[in-house]
Amino acid sequence: MSTHSRSKVGKDKLRRKGVKSACPPRYAQTDAHPNDLNLDETHSSDVRLGENGVLVLNHNFEPLNICAVRRGLVLMYLGRAEVIRFSERTLSSIDEEHLVPSVLRLYEQVKRPTPQLKISRKSILARDDFMCQYCSSKSNLTSDHVFPRHRGGETTGENVDCCCLKRNN
């Protein structure tokens, strides 16, 4: 079966549902429709992105965020993103109906800042394997500033470590 006949069958199916245009003209020229992609649908019953928002992927398919459907449509029509998957919802205009995208991939890579880890007691204990760094005890653990705060020591990952109550005093 050729790709041309497959896309014709898909168009007939959409026409029976009352949808006049499946996608903007830019995407209508391609042979394969984005919904023809075989993506894993194990979580499709739990998360319905087409109803609540649009998943936006970076150029390397890294998830960036979930934006509103309106913002997703703007990204698509401005040519800044390509549609990976359409949802079942349609959006009606005066003349025709359009399928709403549920997953978009940006054409250009967006540089994201490296997330800064927050220093907390729990993260310090996990980093030090829930063990005192001085005697290897695993009971009565606290966090200790190596260079004390009253002498100008900061609460950073390099200055805070895990120790038992006996060694902290």
Order of alpha helices (4+ residues) and beta strands (2+ residues): alpha-alpha-alpha-beta-beta-alpha-beta-beta-alpha-beta-beta-alpha
